[in-house]
Every structure is written in structure tokens, then in C-alpha cells.
Amino acid sequence: MSNELPLWISILQALSVPVIAALAAIIGFRQWRTAHQKLGVDLFEKRWETYVGIRKVISKVARHGTATDEDFWDYVRATDRADFLFGDDVTALLKEINDSMAWLSSFRESVADITHPDREELIKAKYKHFGIVTDFYKRAPSIFAQYMRMDEKLPRP
């Protein structure tokens, strides 16, 4: 009996290593792609949570027409991760709103005091700062959109 294998078995043996290597490469690529997509979804969720938290605080300020100390600190807590999740354009907007929220929470009694000597200037400043805070609804969607966009619409097979 001969120890030699049939030709077709020898060919299959020779081709099995590259085929297995190619399959391993395809599986590895798809795992990398899945991990990359999950990272994108996780980042989106963190950004969305921050965006919703900011909107919640600003909504309360818009409803009441002023900001309390609690509103100011709620805003600070809502924006504390923004520096790490968004770019300079978003952080600049949030800083501007932060300054106005601080002003609104600090001077709300002074504006309400009808005997205050600078009451008219304080009222003008209040409306200016209130406008900066509530303009979030006009300015933020276009600024935040580039960070919230999910580019891959459907997974590829």
C-alpha cells in the first residue's frame, strides 16, 4: 500500500491554511468594526445625556424667567463632562450660557427690589442674560449636531 495521498486531498490540505487564515482575518475585521460602532453609540449616548441635561435646566429657567442658585448648580453639573465630550465650539457656547446663568442667579433679588438705584440697568442686563440662556434653543442644535450625528445609517451585511 502506498503512503501517498490522492492529489485532491493534497490540494485541499494546501488550500486549507490560507482559507482558515482568510476567515480569521474576516472575523477579526468584523469584530473590530463592531467594537468601533459600539464606541460610536456609547459616545453618542454620553453626549445625548449631557445635551438633555442642559436642555432640562434651560427649560426650567425659561419657564420661570430667572435662574435660582439651584438652577445654576444643576447647569454646572449638567455641563461638567462637556469639555471631554465636545469641541471648543460647544464649550464656548456653554461657557457663555454659564456666565449668564451665574448672573441671573446672583442678581435676581436686586432686579426684584424696586428701590434699587440701578434697577433699570439691572432689568436690561437681566433680559440680555435671559436671552443668552434661552437662545440655546436656536443656537445649540446646529452646533451640537456635528457631534451627535450617527454617520452609519444601516449595518452592512
C-alpha positions as CSV (number, residue, x, y, z in Angstrom):
1,M,0.0,0.0,0.0
2,S,1.3,3.4,-0.9
3,N,1.7,6.2,1.7
4,E,0.9,8.8,-0.9
5,L,-2.5,10.7,-0.6
6,P,-4.7,11.3,-3.6
7,L,-4.0,14.5,-5.4
8,W,-7.3,16.2,-4.5
9,I,-6.6,15.6,-0.7
10,S,-3.1,17.1,-1.1
11,I,-4.6,20.2,-2.8
12,L,-7.3,20.6,-0.1
13,Q,-4.6,20.3,2.6
14,A,-2.5,23.0,0.9
15,L,-5.5,25.3,0.5
16,S,-7.0,24.8,4.0
17,V,-4.4,27.0,5.8
18,P,-4.9,30.1,3.6
19,V,-8.7,29.7,3.7
20,I,-8.6,29.4,7.5
21,A,-6.3,32.5,7.7
22,A,-8.7,34.4,5.4
23,L,-11.7,33.5,7.6
24,A,-9.8,34.5,10.7
25,A,-9.0,37.9,9.1
26,I,-12.6,38.5,8.1
27,I,-13.8,37.6,11.6
28,G,-11.2,39.9,13.1
29,F,-12.2,42.8,10.8
30,R,-15.9,42.4,11.6
31,Q,-15.1,42.3,15.4
32,W,-13.1,45.5,15.0
33,R,-15.9,47.1,13.1
34,T,-18.5,46.1,15.7
35,A,-16.3,47.4,18.5
36,H,-15.8,50.7,16.6
37,Q,-19.6,51.0,16.1
38,K,-20.2,50.3,19.7
39,L,-17.8,53.0,20.7
40,G,-19.7,55.5,18.5
41,V,-23.0,54.5,20.1
42,D,-21.6,54.8,23.6
43,L,-20.1,58.2,22.8
44,F,-23.5,59.3,21.3
45,E,-25.3,58.2,24.5
46,K,-23.0,60.2,26.7
47,R,-23.3,63.2,24.5
48,W,-27.1,62.9,24.3
49,E,-27.3,62.6,28.1
50,T,-25.3,65.8,28.5
51,Y,-27.4,67.6,25.9
52,V,-30.7,66.5,27.5
53,G,-29.5,67.5,31.0
54,I,-28.6,71.0,29.7
55,R,-32.0,71.4,27.9
56,K,-33.8,70.3,31.1
57,V,-32.1,73.1,33.2
58,I,-32.6,75.7,30.5
59,S,-36.2,74.7,30.1
60,K,-36.8,75.3,33.8
61,V,-35.1,78.8,33.6
62,A,-37.1,79.7,30.5
63,R,-40.4,78.7,32.3
64,H,-39.6,80.7,35.4
65,G,-38.0,83.7,33.8
66,T,-34.9,83.6,36.0
67,A,-32.3,81.2,37.4
68,T,-32.1,80.2,41.1
69,D,-28.8,79.1,42.7
70,E,-30.1,75.5,42.4
71,D,-30.6,76.1,38.7
72,F,-27.1,77.4,38.3
73,W,-25.6,74.4,40.1
74,D,-27.8,72.0,38.1
75,Y,-26.4,73.6,35.0
76,V,-22.8,73.2,36.2
77,R,-23.5,69.5,36.9
78,A,-25.1,69.0,33.5
79,T,-22.1,70.5,31.7
80,D,-19.3,69.2,33.8
81,R,-18.3,66.5,31.2
82,A,-18.9,68.6,28.1
83,D,-15.2,69.6,27.8
84,F,-14.4,66.0,27.3
85,L,-17.2,65.1,25.0
86,F,-17.5,68.1,22.7
87,G,-15.2,70.5,20.9
88,D,-14.3,74.1,21.5
89,D,-17.4,75.5,19.7
90,V,-19.7,73.7,22.1
91,T,-17.7,74.5,25.2
92,A,-17.6,78.2,24.2
93,L,-21.4,78.3,23.9
94,L,-21.8,76.5,27.3
95,K,-19.3,78.9,28.9
96,E,-21.3,81.9,27.6
97,I,-24.5,80.4,29.0
98,N,-22.8,79.6,32.3
99,D,-21.8,83.2,32.7
100,S,-25.4,84.4,32.1
101,M,-26.8,81.7,34.4
102,A,-24.4,82.9,37.1
103,W,-25.5,86.5,36.6
104,L,-29.2,85.6,36.6
105,S,-28.9,83.6,39.9
106,S,-26.8,86.2,41.6
107,F,-28.8,89.3,40.8
108,R,-32.4,88.1,40.9
109,E,-33.2,89.8,44.2
110,S,-31.5,93.0,43.1
111,V,-33.7,93.1,40.0
112,A,-36.9,92.5,42.1
113,D,-36.0,95.3,44.5
114,I,-38.0,98.3,43.3
115,T,-35.9,100.6,45.5
116,H,-32.6,99.6,44.0
117,P,-30.9,102.7,42.4
118,D,-29.7,100.7,39.3
119,R,-32.9,98.7,38.8
120,E,-33.4,99.8,35.2
121,E,-29.9,98.8,34.2
122,L,-30.3,95.5,36.1
123,I,-33.6,94.8,34.2
124,K,-31.9,95.4,30.9
125,A,-29.0,93.2,31.9
126,K,-31.4,90.5,33.1
127,Y,-33.1,90.4,29.7
128,K,-29.8,90.3,28.0
129,H,-28.6,87.3,30.0
130,F,-32.0,85.6,29.9
131,G,-31.8,86.0,26.1
132,I,-28.4,84.4,26.0
133,V,-29.7,81.4,28.0
134,T,-32.9,80.9,26.0
135,D,-31.1,81.3,22.7
136,F,-29.7,77.9,23.4
137,Y,-32.7,76.5,21.6
138,K,-31.8,78.4,18.5
139,R,-28.0,78.1,18.6
140,A,-27.3,74.7,20.1
141,P,-28.9,72.3,17.6
142,S,-26.6,73.3,14.7
143,I,-23.5,73.4,17.0
144,F,-24.2,70.1,18.7
145,A,-25.4,68.4,15.5
146,Q,-21.9,67.6,14.2
147,Y,-21.1,65.7,17.5
148,M,-24.5,63.9,17.6
149,R,-24.7,62.7,14.0
150,M,-24.6,58.9,13.5
151,D,-22.9,58.6,10.1
152,E,-23.6,54.9,9.6
153,K,-27.3,54.5,8.8
154,L,-27.6,50.8,8.5
155,P,-25.2,48.0,9.3
156,R,-23.7,46.3,6.3
157,P,-24.2,42.5,5.9
